[in-house]
Amino acid sequence: MARVSGPDTPWRLHAVVPRSAANGPGVRRVLWSQGCALACPGCFNPETHPGTGAGLVRTAGEVADEALADAGHIEGVTLTGGEPLEQPAAVAAFCAELRARSGLSVIVLTGFTRAEIESDPARSAAVADADLVIAGRYNARLHLARGLRGSSNKEYWTRTGRYTADDLAAVPEFEITIADDATVTFTGMVAPRGEF
């Protein structure tokens, strides 16, 4: 098994939403990793693709501490992007901290397939403490935008049995939130631009 780095591992993030109901069962903290070399055509988040010079660098431990401070108000954390598994050491360290220190759940949305994850020790270590991985490239021709799957080819890889397909089907397709500073956030499995 790949060596898991500790809480001092740097992690480049694009954004954090402290509470969301459209990114997994229950109220969840959502972390968008910065950087994605997969760059699937039609991706909902192309602004997360650049891997260098963009995003905010934090440590996995700092990010875990912030999630844990809110543990009484959230069901868990959803990791998305960008591509979280392009920073596997940070994801592994973050997930290990959450698993060791709380009962918070972890869902990982990734463009890598299950076979690609299982064949790579670093990516395998990154999802070792996840409850659910939703794996596979986004395919615009198979657009779905339901149950946390952007396209129907994406696979549910249940790792702990904590969530069922029914739990995921009940997740709202999108949400709009307005922060105290009037920042508007639109998140979830949104329809492609121009379909509203």
Summary of the structure (lengths in Angstrom):
residues: 196
radius of gyration: 15.4
end to end distance: 46.0
largest distance: 46.0
contacts: 649
relative contact order: 0.18
helix: 25%
strand: 30%
